[in-house]
Amino acid sequence: MLHNILSGKCKSYIVVLSILVCVFISPQPTLAADNTFEVDVRSDVKIPMRDGVQLSAHIFLPKAEGKFPVILVRSPYGKGDEQNGDGHFYASCGYVFISQDCRGKGASQGQWEPFLNEDADGRDTQKWVLNQPWCNGKIGTSGGSYVGFTQWMPAPNAGEHLKAMFCVVPLIDTYGDVAYTGGAFNLALMMGWGSMVSYGPGEEITILGWGSNDWNRAYRTLPLSQWDRAIDRKIQYLRDWVGHPHFDDYWAKRGVRDRWQDITVPIFTVGGWYDIFAKSVLEHINAVKSKSRSLKARNHQHVLMGPWGHGISQNGKVGDLDFGKDSVIKLHEIQTKWFDYWLKGNDAGGYEWAPFRIFVMGRNEWRDEQDWPLERTRFTPYYFHSQGSANALKGDGRLSTVKPGNESFDRFVYNPDDPVPTLGGCNLVGCPAGPRDQTKAENRNDVLVFTGDELETDLEVTGPVKVILYAASSASDTDWTAKLVDVHPDGRPINLCDGIMRARYRQSPGNPTLIQPGKIYRYEIDLWVTSNVFLAGHKLRVEISSSNFPRFDRNPNTGADFGKSAEIIKAKQTIYHDMEHPSHILLPVIP
């Protein structure tokens, strides 16, 4: 849906981005008559920050005497409708509901810059709330995507008043979640989303005239440090994102990495296997579970992972697959029960939440788990094999648990001017998302295809996935991509998870070193996470290549400083799979 919108005309970024907020909320449950209050709406209330900037908020209060718990939402996408929505629902249930425009957005004062001000502004807003006569001292926070980020940033050392967070597909770590993956720049996400949120209400977005193919042309703009030329306006933060390719102080100020011990609040997180934050959700919740100094926080981190992208399907259909009606959840009811428990002390069903509730694709069923990765996981290598011609579907690439012997290598040419197109996966803007047919990619000679035998029995793969690749390149820097695919009995190859590794970051994400052309290196490619049963009659498949565009930027193969050059060259790539170089995918098999 979002991809279609981005391919046409749009008068305001709010039209597009409001979809990312609305899609998270299920229809509201019907309220019992004896559980409702009339609602008092206070529009555009100005809340002062420490530097004198005032942020605008709609406040929804029960029309009754006394003090109430507060649910706070802070968003850059607009603070919502004053007549309908969550504000009226929660106020009628006995909460004060506050929806606030982030700094520089909507009716709030100040200068908008993504990620920068959410820590201080979030803390200042909560402090102001605590001093209001209608607040009983208990605050919960809610929201999805960037609105999850506005929850996480002020969470460390927040204080006892912050009782609970409810996050849906949340952004948590700006560097590792949205900016860079395996050293490669998340091009479509950062430049597509980053451009849209730079526009104000009523401004028309102009991407090279808004023709049907203009996004693809825009993503090819080089050098990346001047990508904003594609939208004919200078946006400094887009240039800053390219100017900081390593994790440094710039990113440290814009995330909660290494502050998990100071997060002492119970958190319910909803994620998706095809979401842009799929891996991050599980990593950060696990970090809080293991490192928080609060026993309550360690014991009350809950994750629900479904078969969705960045937004929850309301009919079971995602991409090219239908996961069935059982995949649909009543998100609003879950959230309400969560806040009723932590903010009101209502324990009805309060301990029904497992640490990890996951949707197992293939069998299309929900299952509760206590750990991630699952304690019973058997990490099993599936090795690459060929006679030197694994290129495309017509090739001889095979996948099996048998270690390779004296086998030939495989070769292909990576041309940055003709990159492998992004066909589904963990995407948001600029390219298709979710599970998609990979035939178009697998028909290319610059994609190596390794396929296993038809399965006689079901095989469950649940957990983190990675590829160990032994490879050489004619370039001094290049990319390596990998993708896990479920081949259905009708021949449809459907993607599960994928990843990328930029060669210069093979040893360290913060200390890049170029490679020696022609030398064989060992690479670990993180394919993130999945949960899927390869049913009997299906086949496992792995694709290896050097590009996934426009999800990731094209490596120019020159070894030049990132983002500063427009030069691109071809690279001759060689993949090894023999006794000394046993390239393989490591699968988390569940017995």
Long-range contacts (C-beta under 8 A, 24 or more apart in sequence): 2-311, 2-428, 2-429, 2-433, 3-429, 3-430, 3-431, 3-432, 3-433, 6-192, 6-215, 6-429, 6-430, 7-212, 7-215, 8-210, 8-212, 9-210, 10-204, 10-205, 11-202, 11-204, 12-199, 12-201, 12-202, 12-203, 12-204, 12-205, 13-196, 13-197, 13-198, 13-199, 13-203, 13-205, 14-77, 14-78, 14-201, 16-196, 17-76, 17-77, 17-196, 17-197, 18-77, 18-78, 19-311, 20-77, 20-144, 20-145, 20-310, 20-311, 20-428, 21-75, 21-77, 21-78, 21-143, 21-144, 21-145, 21-147, 23-311, 23-312, 24-143, 24-144, 24-145, 24-168, 24-169, 24-270, 24-311, 24-312, 24-331, 25-86, 25-331, 25-332, 26-312, 26-314, 26-329, 26-330, 26-331, 26-332, 26-333, 27-332, 28-86, 28-89, 28-332, 29-330, 29-332, 29-333, 29-336, 31-89, 31-92, 31-93, 35-93, 35-94, 36-92, 36-93, 37-62, 37-63, 37-64, 37-91, 37-92, 37-93, 37-94, 38-62, 38-63, 38-92, 39-63, 39-87, 39-88, 39-91, 39-92, 40-91, 41-82, 41-87, 41-88, 43-82, 44-107, 47-100, 47-124, 47-125, 47-128, 48-124, 48-128, 49-103, 49-110, 49-120, 49-121, 49-124, 49-125, 50-120, 50-124, 53-103, 53-108, 53-109, 53-110, 54-108, 54-109, 55-100, 55-101, 55-102, 55-103, 55-108, 55-109, 55-110, 55-121, 55-125, 56-100, 56-101, 56-106, 56-107, 56-108, 57-98, 57-99, 57-100, 57-101, 57-125, 58-82, 58-87, 58-98, 58-99, 58-100, 59-96, 59-97, 59-98, 60-87, 60-88, 60-90, 60-91, 60-96, 60-97, 60-98, 60-99, 61-91, 61-96, 61-134, 62-91, 62-92, 62-94, 62-95, 62-96, 66-136, 67-133, 67-134, 67-135, 67-136, 67-137, 68-94, 68-95, 68-96, 68-134, 68-135, 68-136, 69-94, 69-95, 69-96, 69-135, 69-136, 69-138, 69-139, 69-140, 69-163, 69-339, 69-343, 69-344, 70-95, 70-96, 70-97, 70-98, 70-129, 70-135, 70-138, 70-139, 70-140, 71-95, 71-96, 71-97, 71-98, 71-139, 71-140, 71-141, 71-142, 71-339, 71-343, 72-98, 72-100, 72-125, 72-126, 72-129, 72-139, 72-140, 72-141, 72-142, 73-97, 73-98, 73-99, 73-100, 73-141, 73-142, 73-143, 73-147, 74-100, 74-102, 74-118, 74-121, 74-122, 74-125, 74-141, 74-143, 74-147, 74-150, 74-151, 75-99, 75-100, 75-101, 75-102, 75-105, 75-143, 75-146, 75-147, 75-150, 76-101, 76-102, 76-105, 76-112, 76-114, 76-146, 76-197, 77-105, 77-146, 77-147, 78-105, 78-106, 78-201, 79-106, 79-107, 86-142, 90-339, 93-336, 94-344, 95-339, 95-343, 96-134, 96-135, 98-125, 98-129, 100-125, 102-150, 105-200, 106-201, 112-197, 112-198, 113-237, 114-146, 114-194, 114-197, 114-237, 115-149, 115-174, 115-254, 115-255, 116-253, 116-254, 118-149, 118-150, 118-153, 118-154, 119-153, 119-154, 120-154, 122-150, 122-151, 122-153, 122-154, 123-154, 123-158, 126-154, 126-158, 126-161, 126-162, 130-161, 137-161, 138-163, 138-343, 139-163, 140-164, 140-165, 140-166, 140-339, 140-342, 140-343, 141-165, 141-166, 142-166, 142-167, 142-335, 142-339, 143-167, 143-168, 143-170, 144-168, 144-169, 144-170, 144-270, 145-169, 145-170, 145-171, 145-310, 146-171, 148-172, 149-174, 152-256, 152-284, 153-255, 153-256, 155-256, 155-263, 155-265, 156-256, 156-259, 156-262, 156-263, 157-262, 158-263, 158-264, 158-265, 162-265, 163-265, 163-266, 163-342, 163-343, 164-265, 164-266, 164-267, 164-268, 164-338, 164-339, 164-341, 164-342, 164-343, 165-265, 165-266, 165-267, 165-268, 166-267, 166-268, 166-335, 166-338, 166-339, 167-267, 167-268, 167-269, 167-270, 168-269, 168-270, 168-312, 168-331, 169-270, 169-271, 169-272, 169-275, 169-276, 169-277, 169-281, 169-308, 169-310, 169-311, 170-269, 170-277, 170-281, 171-277, 171-280, 172-255, 172-256, 172-277, 172-280, 172-281, 172-284, 173-255, 173-256, 173-257, 173-280, 173-284, 174-251, 174-254, 174-255, 175-247, 175-251, 175-254, 175-255, 175-257, 176-247, 176-257, 176-280, 177-276, 177-277, 177-280, 178-276, 179-241, 179-251, 180-245, 180-509, 181-499, 181-500, 181-552, 182-499, 182-500, 182-501, 182-502, 182-505, 182-525, 182-526, 183-245, 183-500, 183-501, 183-502, 183-504, 183-505, 183-509, 183-512, 184-479, 184-500, 184-501, 184-502, 184-552, 184-553, 184-555, 185-224, 185-241, 185-242, 185-245, 185-552, 185-553, 185-562, 185-563, 186-551, 186-552, 187-219, 187-224, 187-430, 187-549, 187-550, 187-551, 187-552, 187-553, 188-219, 188-422, 188-427, 188-428, 188-429, 188-430, 188-431, 188-550, 188-551, 189-276, 189-427, 189-428, 189-429, 189-430, 189-551, 190-238, 190-241, 191-218, 191-219, 191-227, 191-230, 191-238, 192-428, 192-429, 192-430, 193-428, 193-429, 194-235, 194-237, 194-238, 194-241, 195-228, 195-231, 195-235, 195-238, 196-429, 198-233, 198-235, 198-237, 198-238, 205-231, 206-231, 206-232, 207-231, 215-430, 215-550, 216-550, 219-430, 219-549, 219-550, 220-554, 222-556, 222-565, 222-566, 222-568, 223-563, 223-564, 223-565, 223-566, 224-553, 224-562, 224-563, 225-563, 225-564, 242-562, 242-563, 243-563, 245-512, 245-562, 245-563, 246-509, 246-510, 246-511, 246-512, 247-509, 247-510, 248-510, 256-284, 260-284, 260-287, 260-288, 260-291, 260-292, 261-291, 261-292, 261-293, 262-292, 262-293, 263-288, 263-292, 263-294, 263-297, 264-292, 264-293, 264-294, 264-296, 264-297, 265-294, 265-297, 266-296, 266-297, 266-300, 266-301, 266-302, 266-342, 267-297, 267-300, 267-301, 267-302, 268-302, 268-304, 268-334, 268-335, 268-338, 268-353, 269-301, 269-302, 269-303, 269-304, 270-303, 270-304, 270-306, 270-312, 270-331, 270-334, 271-303, 271-304, 271-305, 271-306, 272-305, 272-306, 272-307, 272-308, 272-309, 272-310, 272-312, 273-305, 273-306, 273-307, 273-308, 273-359, 273-361, 273-496, 273-497, 273-529, 273-530, 273-531, 274-307, 274-308, 274-309, 274-318, 274-319, 274-424, 274-425, 274-426, 274-433, 274-434, 274-435, 275-308, 275-309, 275-310, 275-426, 276-309, 276-310, 276-426, 276-427, 276-428, 277-310, 278-305, 278-426, 278-497, 278-528, 278-529, 279-464, 279-526, 279-528, 279-529, 281-305, 282-372, 282-529, 286-372, 289-355, 301-355, 302-353, 302-354, 302-355, 302-356, 302-357, 303-355, 303-356, 303-357, 303-372, 304-329, 304-334, 304-357, 304-358, 305-356, 305-357, 305-358, 305-359, 305-531, 306-359, 307-359, 307-361, 307-364, 308-434, 309-426, 309-427, 309-428, 309-433, 309-434, 310-427, 310-428, 310-433, 318-434, 318-435, 319-424, 319-432, 319-433, 319-434, 319-435, 319-436, 320-424, 320-434, 320-435, 320-436, 320-437, 320-492, 320-494, 321-434, 321-435, 321-494, 323-359, 323-361, 323-364, 324-364, 326-364, 326-365, 326-366, 327-359, 327-364, 358-462, 358-531, 359-531, 360-460, 360-462, 360-531, 360-532, 360-533, 361-496, 361-530, 361-531, 361-532, 361-533, 362-458, 362-460, 362-486, 362-532, 362-533, 362-534, 362-535, 362-538, 363-458, 363-533, 363-535, 372-463, 373-462, 373-463, 373-464, 373-588, 374-462, 374-463, 374-588, 374-590, 376-590, 376-591, 377-462, 377-463, 377-588, 377-589, 377-590, 378-588, 378-589, 378-590, 378-591, 379-463, 379-586, 379-587, 379-588, 379-589, 380-586, 380-587, 380-588, 380-589, 381-468, 381-582, 381-584, 381-585, 381-586, 381-587, 382-452, 382-540, 382-542, 382-584, 382-585, 382-587, 383-577, 383-582, 383-583, 383-584, 384-448, 384-450, 384-542, 384-544, 384-575, 384-577, 384-583, 384-584, 385-450, 385-577, 386-410, 386-448, 386-450, 386-577, 390-448, 390-449, 390-450, 390-575, 391-445, 391-446, 391-447, 391-448, 391-449, 392-442, 392-443, 392-444, 392-445, 392-447, 392-449, 393-439, 393-442, 393-443, 393-449, 395-448, 395-449, 397-448, 397-449, 397-450, 397-451, 398-450, 398-451, 398-452, 399-450, 399-451, 399-452, 399-540, 399-541, 399-542, 399-585, 400-452, 400-453, 403-579, 403-582, 404-577, 404-578, 404-579, 404-582, 404-583, 405-578, 405-579, 406-578, 406-579, 407-577, 407-578, 409-574, 409-575, 409-576, 409-577, 409-578, 410-448, 410-574, 410-575, 410-577, 411-572, 411-573, 411-574, 411-575, 412-445, 412-446, 412-447, 412-448, 412-545, 412-546, 412-573, 413-446, 413-570, 413-571, 413-572, 413-573, 414-446, 414-478, 414-479, 414-545, 414-546, 414-547, 414-555, 414-557, 414-570, 414-571, 414-573, 415-446, 415-570, 416-547, 416-554, 416-555, 416-556, 416-557, 416-568, 416-569, 416-570, 417-568, 418-446, 419-547, 419-548, 419-549, 419-554, 420-444, 420-446, 420-447, 420-481, 420-545, 420-546, 420-547, 420-548, 420-549, 421-549, 422-548, 422-549, 422-550, 422-551, 423-495, 424-495, 425-483, 425-495, 425-497, 425-498, 425-548, 425-551, 426-497, 426-498, 426-528, 427-551, 430-550, 430-551, 431-550, 431-551, 435-494, 435-495, 435-496, 436-494, 436-495, 437-492, 437-493, 437-494, 438-483, 438-485, 438-493, 438-494, 438-495, 438-543, 439-492, 439-493, 441-543, 441-545, 442-493, 442-543, 444-545, 446-545, 446-546, 446-547, 447-543, 447-544, 447-545, 448-543, 448-544, 448-545, 448-575, 449-541, 449-542, 449-543, 450-541, 450-542, 450-543, 450-544, 451-487, 451-539, 451-540, 451-541, 452-539, 452-540, 452-541, 453-539, 454-537, 454-538, 454-539, 455-534, 455-535, 455-536, 455-537, 455-538, 455-539, 455-540, 456-536, 457-536, 458-533, 458-534, 458-535, 458-536, 459-533, 459-534, 459-540, 459-589, 460-531, 460-532, 460-533, 460-534, 460-589, 460-590, 461-496, 461-530, 461-531, 461-532, 461-533, 461-534, 461-587, 461-588, 461-589, 461-590, 462-530, 462-531, 462-532, 462-588, 462-590, 463-529, 463-530, 463-531, 463-588, 463-590, 464-526, 464-527, 464-528, 464-529, 464-588, 465-496, 465-497, 465-527, 465-528, 465-529, 465-530, 465-585, 465-586, 465-587, 465-588, 466-499, 466-524, 466-525, 466-526, 466-527, 466-585, 466-586, 467-499, 467-523, 467-524, 467-525, 467-527, 467-542, 467-544, 467-583, 467-584, 467-585, 467-586, 468-522, 468-523, 468-524, 468-525, 468-582, 468-583, 468-584, 468-585, 468-586, 469-501, 469-522, 469-523, 469-524, 469-525, 469-544, 469-575, 469-583, 470-520, 470-521, 470-522, 470-523, 470-575, 470-576, 470-577, 470-581, 470-582, 470-583, 471-520, 471-521, 471-523, 471-573, 471-574, 471-575, 471-576, 471-583, 472-517, 472-518, 472-519, 472-520, 472-521, 472-573, 472-574, 472-576, 473-503, 473-515, 473-517, 473-518, 473-557, 473-571, 473-572, 473-573, 473-574, 474-517, 474-518, 474-571, 474-572, 474-573, 475-503, 475-515, 475-517, 475-557, 475-558, 475-559, 475-569, 475-571, 476-514, 476-515, 476-516, 476-517, 476-557, 476-558, 476-559, 477-502, 477-503, 477-504, 477-514, 477-515, 477-555, 477-557, 477-558, 477-559, 478-502, 478-503, 478-515, 478-546, 478-555, 478-557, 478-571, 478-573, 479-503, 479-546, 479-547, 479-552, 479-555, 480-523, 480-525, 480-544, 480-545, 480-546, 481-525, 481-543, 481-544, 481-545, 481-546, 481-547, 481-548, 481-552, 482-525, 482-527, 482-542, 482-543, 482-544, 482-585, 483-527, 483-542, 483-543, 483-548, 484-527, 484-530, 484-540, 484-541, 484-542, 484-585, 484-587, 485-540, 485-541, 485-542, 485-543, 486-532, 486-534, 486-538, 486-539, 486-540, 486-541, 487-538, 487-539, 487-540, 487-541, 488-538, 489-537, 489-538, 493-541, 496-530, 496-532, 497-527, 497-528, 497-529, 497-530, 498-527, 498-528, 498-548, 499-525, 499-526, 499-527, 499-528, 500-525, 500-548, 500-552, 501-525, 501-526, 502-555, 503-555, 504-559, 514-559, 520-576, 520-581, 522-581, 527-585, 540-587, 542-585, 544-575, 546-571, 546-573
